[in-house]
Amino acid sequence: MDEQVVEKVAGRDVPGVWDAVVVGGGAAGLSGAVALARSLRSVVVVDAGEPRNAPAAGVHNYLSRDGVPPRELTALGRRELAGYGGTVVDGEAADARRLPGDGPARFEVVLHGGRVLRSRALLVATGAVDELPDVPGLRERWGRDVLHCPYCHGWEVRGQPIAVLATSPVSFHQTLMWRQLSDEVTVVLHGAEPSPEQWEQFAARGVAVVDGPAAGVRVQGGALTGVQLADGHVVPARALAVASRPLVRAGFLAGLGLRPVDVEVMGHVVGSALPAGPAGATDVPGLRVAGNAADLVAQVGSSAAAGVLAGAALNADLVADDAARAVAARRARDSSPAAVFAPRSEAAVAARVLGARAHGTSA
C-alpha cells in the first residue's frame, strides 16, 4: 500500500490507499473484513446501516448466537474488526470506478457526501432489499409476523395458524415448508394457481385453499390476527408467509460494468443478484461479492461464511500482487546502471571470470 498518503479516521492516521474496501457492514462484509484484517491487511468497511434483517427480533441458525438481535450482532462484529485494526465508516457508496495505470490503487469508491476511498481490492456485501406484494400493511409487519423464511422464523410461529400469500409457483413450495411447522395452514390465492399435483398435495396434507386476492391484514393488540380478503372475509392467521422479491443493492457498481442479473426459480423471476463464481469471484479482477448480494437465499451464517471465503480469496490475490510487484522492483534494481557497477556486482563478476586467479593470486 502507499503509506505516503494518509487521512484522518476517528482521530488517527490511516492509509490513503487501503488494501481493501468492503462495501456493506452486515455479516458477510464484516466477516470478510475480519479475515483480511487478520492477514494484516488495511481494510475499511462502508456501512449504510440498513441491514436486510433489521426488522427481525433475532438471528437464527447461527451457532452460539441464536436469537441475538441483528444490530447487536453487527455491533459485536464491529468490535471484533476494530480489535484487528480494521475501520468502519458510516456511509453509503454512490459510485465505484477502476483507476487507470499500474499503481497500487485499483479502485475508487465515492460515498454520498463526496468522500473518496481508494483501494487495491474491493469486496461488495451490500445485501438486498425485499420488494413486497402491493398489499396494505405488509411492510409495517415485515419481519415480525409477515415472514418469508421458515428457517429464519418458523420455530417462533410453530403450531399457530399460518396463511401463505400465493403470488407465484414458489409460494406453493413454500406452503409445504410451513405445513411442517403447523397443522393450520391456509393458502390465499393472490395471482397464482396450484397445479393438479399441488392441489392433491394440499388435500393430502390438510392445507386449506381460499380464493383471494388479499386486501390487507388485520392487527389487534400489536399482533397479526388475520388476512383481509377483497370480498370482506378474514382468514385467521397469526403469521403470514410472503414470497418477497429481494433486489440486490448494486447501483453504484455500474461504472465497473458489474450489473445485477435476474434470478429464476421454477421459471419465475424471484429477485436479482450479482453474478459470481467460487469465493465470490466476478468478471472484474480484484472485486469479489458475498452474502445476499450474490446469493438470495443465504442466511446470516452462510453469509458470514461467504464473507470469510471472499476475504481470504482477496488476500490471496493481494499476496500474488505483492510478489509480482516485489519481483518487478528487484529486476528493475538489478538492471539499473548503479546496480551493474556496484562493488558487490563487480566482485561477483570478477569471481565468475577470474576464479582462483582473482587479484593476481593462484592456487
C-alpha positions as CSV (number, residue, x, y, z in Angstrom):
1,M,0.0,0.0,0.0
2,D,1.1,3.6,-0.5
3,E,1.9,4.7,3.0
4,Q,2.9,8.2,2.0
5,V,-0.8,9.2,1.6
6,V,-2.8,9.3,4.8
7,E,-6.1,10.6,6.1
8,K,-7.7,11.0,9.5
9,V,-10.3,8.5,10.6
10,A,-11.5,8.5,14.2
11,G,-8.6,10.8,15.1
12,R,-5.8,8.5,13.8
13,D,-3.8,8.3,10.6
14,V,-4.9,5.6,8.1
15,P,-3.5,4.7,4.7
16,G,-4.9,6.7,1.7
17,V,-4.7,3.5,-0.3
18,W,-6.4,0.7,1.5
19,D,-5.6,-2.9,0.8
20,A,-9.4,-3.5,0.7
21,V,-12.6,-1.5,0.8
22,V,-15.6,-3.5,1.9
23,V,-19.0,-2.1,0.9
24,G,-21.6,-3.5,3.3
25,G,-21.4,-3.9,7.1
26,G,-23.5,-6.9,7.7
27,A,-22.5,-10.5,8.5
28,A,-20.8,-11.0,5.1
29,G,-19.0,-7.7,4.9
30,L,-17.7,-7.7,8.5
31,S,-16.6,-11.4,8.3
32,G,-14.7,-10.7,5.1
33,A,-13.1,-7.6,6.6
34,V,-12.0,-9.6,9.7
35,A,-10.4,-12.3,7.5
36,L,-8.5,-9.6,5.7
37,A,-7.5,-7.7,8.9
38,R,-6.2,-10.9,10.5
39,S,-3.9,-11.2,7.5
40,L,-2.5,-7.8,8.3
41,R,-4.4,-6.0,5.5
42,S,-5.6,-2.5,5.9
43,V,-9.3,-2.6,5.5
44,V,-12.2,-0.2,5.8
45,V,-15.9,-1.2,5.8
46,V,-18.5,1.2,4.4
47,D,-21.8,0.6,6.2
48,A,-25.1,2.3,5.3
49,G,-26.7,0.9,8.4
50,E,-29.7,-0.7,6.6
51,P,-29.3,-4.5,7.1
52,R,-32.0,-6.6,5.4
53,N,-32.8,-8.4,8.6
54,A,-33.2,-5.2,10.7
55,P,-36.9,-5.7,11.3
56,A,-36.4,-9.2,12.8
57,A,-36.3,-9.7,16.5
58,G,-33.4,-12.1,16.4
59,V,-30.9,-14.1,14.2
60,H,-31.4,-17.8,14.0
61,N,-29.4,-20.8,12.7
62,Y,-26.2,-19.1,13.7
63,L,-24.4,-21.4,16.1
64,S,-23.7,-19.9,19.6
65,R,-25.6,-16.7,18.6
66,D,-29.2,-17.9,18.2
67,G,-31.7,-15.2,18.9
68,V,-29.2,-12.3,19.1
69,P,-30.8,-9.1,17.7
70,P,-29.4,-8.2,14.3
71,R,-27.9,-4.9,15.3
72,E,-26.3,-6.4,18.4
73,L,-24.6,-9.0,16.2
74,T,-23.4,-6.2,13.9
75,A,-22.0,-4.3,16.9
76,L,-20.1,-7.4,18.1
77,G,-18.7,-7.8,14.6
78,R,-17.6,-4.2,14.5
79,R,-15.8,-4.6,17.8
80,E,-14.0,-7.8,16.6
81,L,-12.9,-5.9,13.4
82,A,-11.6,-3.0,15.4
83,G,-9.6,-5.4,17.6
84,Y,-7.6,-6.4,14.4
85,G,-7.1,-2.8,13.3
86,G,-10.0,-2.6,10.8
87,T,-12.1,0.5,10.4
88,V,-15.8,1.1,9.8
89,V,-17.1,4.2,8.0
90,D,-20.8,5.0,8.3
91,G,-22.0,6.0,4.8
92,E,-23.3,4.7,1.5
93,A,-21.4,4.1,-1.7
94,A,-22.6,6.3,-4.6
95,D,-20.1,5.3,-7.2
96,A,-17.2,2.9,-7.9
97,R,-14.7,3.0,-10.7
98,R,-11.5,1.4,-11.7
99,L,-8.4,3.6,-11.6
100,P,-6.0,3.8,-14.6
101,G,-2.4,2.9,-14.6
102,D,-0.5,0.2,-12.7
103,G,-0.2,1.9,-9.3
104,P,-1.3,0.1,-6.2
105,A,-4.7,1.7,-6.1
106,R,-7.1,-0.2,-8.5
107,F,-10.5,1.0,-7.2
108,E,-12.1,4.3,-6.1
109,V,-15.3,4.3,-4.1
110,V,-17.1,7.5,-3.8
111,L,-19.6,7.9,-0.9
112,H,-22.7,10.1,-0.8
113,G,-21.3,13.4,0.6
114,G,-18.2,13.2,-1.6
115,R,-15.7,11.2,0.4
116,V,-13.4,9.1,-1.7
117,L,-11.8,5.7,-0.7
118,R,-9.1,4.1,-2.8
119,S,-8.1,0.5,-2.6
120,R,-6.2,-2.4,-4.1
121,A,-9.2,-4.7,-3.8
122,L,-13.0,-4.4,-3.3
123,L,-15.5,-6.7,-1.6
124,V,-19.2,-6.0,-2.2
125,A,-21.5,-7.3,0.5
126,T,-24.4,-4.8,0.2
127,G,-27.2,-7.3,0.7
128,A,-30.6,-6.9,-0.8
129,V,-33.9,-5.0,-0.3
130,D,-37.1,-7.1,-0.1
131,E,-39.8,-6.0,-2.6
132,L,-43.2,-7.0,-1.2
133,P,-46.6,-7.5,-2.9
134,D,-48.7,-4.4,-3.0
135,V,-50.9,-5.3,-0.1
136,P,-51.6,-2.7,2.6
137,G,-50.0,-3.5,5.9
138,L,-47.3,-5.9,4.8
139,R,-44.4,-3.6,5.0
140,E,-45.4,-2.5,8.6
141,R,-45.5,-6.1,9.8
142,W,-42.5,-7.3,7.7
143,G,-40.0,-9.4,9.8
144,R,-42.4,-9.6,12.7
145,D,-45.4,-11.7,11.7
146,V,-45.3,-11.1,7.9
147,L,-42.5,-13.6,7.1
148,H,-40.7,-15.2,4.2
149,C,-38.3,-17.9,5.5
150,P,-39.5,-20.9,7.6
151,Y,-35.9,-21.5,8.7
152,C,-35.5,-17.9,9.9
153,H,-38.9,-17.6,11.6
154,G,-40.6,-20.9,11.6
155,W,-39.9,-22.1,15.1
156,E,-41.3,-18.9,16.6
157,V,-44.7,-19.4,14.9
158,R,-44.8,-23.2,15.2
159,G,-48.3,-24.6,15.9
160,Q,-50.1,-21.4,15.1
161,P,-52.5,-20.6,12.3
162,I,-50.3,-19.6,9.3
163,A,-51.5,-18.1,6.0
164,V,-49.5,-18.2,2.8
165,L,-49.9,-15.4,0.2
166,A,-49.7,-17.3,-3.1
167,T,-48.2,-14.9,-5.6
168,S,-46.1,-17.3,-7.7
169,P,-45.4,-21.1,-8.1
170,V,-42.7,-20.6,-5.4
171,S,-45.4,-19.9,-2.9
172,F,-46.8,-23.4,-3.2
173,H,-43.4,-24.9,-2.4
174,Q,-43.2,-22.5,0.5
175,T,-46.7,-23.8,1.7
176,L,-45.4,-27.3,2.2
177,M,-42.4,-26.0,4.2
178,W,-44.8,-24.1,6.5
179,R,-47.0,-27.1,6.8
180,Q,-44.1,-28.9,8.5
181,L,-44.4,-26.3,11.3
182,S,-48.2,-26.1,11.8
183,D,-51.3,-28.1,11.2
184,E,-53.3,-24.9,10.4
185,V,-52.0,-23.6,7.1
186,T,-54.2,-21.7,4.6
187,V,-53.2,-20.7,1.1
188,V,-54.6,-17.4,-0.1
189,L,-54.6,-17.3,-3.9
190,H,-53.2,-14.0,-4.9
191,G,-52.3,-14.3,-8.6
192,A,-51.1,-17.9,-8.7
193,E,-52.9,-21.1,-9.2
194,P,-51.8,-24.6,-7.9
195,S,-51.1,-27.4,-10.4
196,P,-53.2,-30.5,-10.1
197,E,-50.4,-32.2,-8.3
198,Q,-50.2,-29.4,-5.8
199,W,-53.9,-29.5,-5.2
200,E,-53.6,-33.1,-4.4
201,Q,-50.7,-32.5,-2.0
202,F,-52.6,-29.8,-0.2
203,A,-55.6,-32.1,0.2
204,A,-53.5,-34.9,1.5
205,R,-51.7,-32.6,4.0
206,G,-54.8,-30.8,5.2
207,V,-53.9,-27.4,3.7
208,A,-56.9,-25.1,3.1
209,V,-57.0,-23.0,0.0
210,V,-59.1,-19.9,-0.4
211,D,-59.6,-17.5,-3.3
212,G,-58.2,-14.1,-2.9
213,P,-57.0,-11.6,-3.6
214,A,-55.8,-10.3,-0.3
215,A,-56.7,-6.7,0.5
216,G,-54.9,-6.2,3.8
217,V,-54.1,-7.6,7.2
218,R,-55.9,-7.5,10.5
219,V,-54.0,-6.5,13.6
220,Q,-55.1,-6.5,17.2
221,G,-53.1,-5.7,20.3
222,G,-50.0,-5.2,18.2
223,A,-50.2,-8.7,16.7
224,L,-51.4,-10.1,13.4
225,T,-54.8,-11.8,13.7
226,G,-55.8,-12.4,10.1
227,V,-55.7,-11.7,6.4
228,Q,-58.4,-9.5,5.0
229,L,-59.7,-10.7,1.6
230,A,-61.1,-8.4,-1.1
231,D,-64.6,-9.9,-0.6
232,G,-64.6,-9.0,3.0
233,H,-63.8,-12.4,4.5
234,V,-61.0,-12.7,7.0
235,V,-58.6,-15.7,7.1
236,P,-57.5,-16.2,10.7
237,A,-53.7,-16.2,11.0
238,R,-51.0,-15.4,13.5
239,A,-48.4,-15.3,10.8
240,L,-48.5,-14.5,7.0
241,A,-45.9,-16.1,4.8
242,V,-45.0,-13.9,1.8
243,A,-42.5,-14.6,-1.0
244,S,-40.6,-11.3,-1.2
245,R,-38.6,-10.3,-4.2
246,P,-35.0,-9.5,-3.0
247,L,-33.3,-6.9,-5.2
248,V,-29.5,-6.5,-4.8
249,R,-28.2,-3.1,-3.8
250,A,-25.7,-2.5,-6.6
251,G,-26.5,0.7,-8.5
252,F,-23.1,2.1,-7.5
253,L,-21.3,-0.6,-9.4
254,A,-22.5,0.4,-12.9
255,G,-19.2,2.3,-13.6
256,L,-17.4,-1.0,-13.2
257,G,-19.6,-2.8,-15.6
258,L,-21.0,-5.1,-12.9
259,R,-24.7,-5.3,-13.1
260,P,-27.4,-7.5,-11.4
261,V,-29.0,-10.4,-13.2
262,D,-32.4,-11.9,-12.7
263,V,-32.6,-15.0,-10.5
264,E,-35.2,-17.5,-11.6
265,V,-36.8,-20.3,-9.6
266,M,-39.4,-22.6,-11.2
267,G,-39.4,-20.4,-14.3
268,H,-40.3,-17.4,-12.2
269,V,-38.1,-14.3,-11.5
270,V,-37.7,-14.2,-7.7
271,G,-35.2,-11.4,-7.5
272,S,-31.8,-10.1,-8.6
273,A,-28.2,-10.8,-7.6
274,L,-24.7,-10.1,-8.8
275,P,-23.2,-12.9,-10.9
276,A,-20.3,-14.6,-9.1
277,G,-18.2,-17.7,-9.1
278,P,-16.3,-19.6,-6.4
279,A,-15.3,-17.4,-3.4
280,G,-17.4,-14.5,-4.9
281,A,-15.2,-14.0,-7.9
282,T,-16.6,-11.6,-10.6
283,D,-15.6,-10.6,-14.1
284,V,-13.9,-7.5,-12.6
285,P,-10.4,-8.5,-11.4
286,G,-9.9,-7.7,-7.7
287,L,-13.6,-7.4,-7.0
288,R,-15.5,-10.1,-5.1
289,V,-19.0,-10.3,-3.7
290,A,-20.5,-12.1,-0.7
291,G,-23.8,-12.7,1.1
292,N,-27.2,-11.8,-0.3
293,A,-25.6,-9.6,-2.9
294,A,-24.7,-12.9,-4.7
295,D,-26.9,-15.5,-3.0
296,L,-30.6,-14.5,-2.3
297,V,-31.2,-17.5,0.0
298,A,-28.1,-17.0,2.1
299,Q,-28.9,-16.7,5.8
300,V,-26.7,-14.9,8.3
301,G,-24.5,-18.0,8.9
302,S,-23.9,-18.8,5.3
303,S,-23.4,-15.1,4.5
304,A,-20.7,-14.8,7.1
305,A,-19.1,-18.0,5.7
306,A,-19.2,-16.5,2.2
307,G,-17.6,-13.3,3.5
308,V,-14.7,-15.2,5.0
309,L,-14.1,-17.1,1.8
310,A,-14.2,-13.9,-0.3
311,G,-11.9,-12.1,2.1
312,A,-9.4,-15.0,2.1
313,A,-9.5,-15.1,-1.7
314,L,-8.9,-11.3,-1.9
315,N,-5.9,-11.7,0.5
316,A,-4.6,-14.4,-1.8
317,D,-5.0,-12.1,-4.8
318,L,-3.1,-9.4,-2.9
319,V,-0.3,-11.9,-1.9
320,A,0.2,-12.7,-5.6
321,D,0.2,-9.0,-6.4
322,D,2.7,-8.2,-3.7
323,A,5.0,-10.9,-5.0
324,A,4.7,-9.7,-8.6
325,R,5.5,-6.1,-7.6
326,A,8.4,-7.2,-5.5
327,V,9.9,-9.3,-8.4
328,A,9.4,-6.3,-10.8
329,A,11.1,-4.0,-8.3
330,R,14.0,-6.4,-7.8
331,R,14.5,-6.8,-11.5
332,A,14.5,-3.1,-12.0
333,R,17.1,-2.6,-9.3
334,D,19.3,-5.4,-10.7
335,S,19.2,-4.0,-14.2
336,S,19.9,-0.4,-13.3
337,P,23.4,1.1,-14.1
338,A,24.0,1.7,-10.4
339,A,23.3,-2.0,-9.7
340,V,25.6,-3.2,-12.6
341,F,28.6,-1.3,-11.4
342,A,28.0,-1.6,-7.7
343,P,31.0,-3.1,-5.7
344,R,29.1,-6.3,-4.9
345,S,28.1,-6.8,-8.6
346,E,31.7,-6.2,-9.7
347,A,33.0,-8.6,-7.2
348,A,30.5,-11.3,-8.3
349,V,31.5,-10.8,-12.0
350,A,35.2,-10.9,-11.1
351,A,34.8,-14.1,-9.2
352,R,33.0,-15.8,-12.1
353,V,35.5,-14.6,-14.7
354,L,38.8,-14.9,-12.8
355,G,38.0,-17.7,-10.4
356,A,41.1,-18.6,-8.4
357,R,43.3,-16.1,-10.4
358,A,41.4,-13.2,-8.8
359,H,43.7,-10.3,-7.6
360,G,46.8,-11.9,-9.2
361,T,46.8,-15.0,-6.9
362,S,46.8,-18.6,-8.0
363,A,46.1,-21.8,-6.3
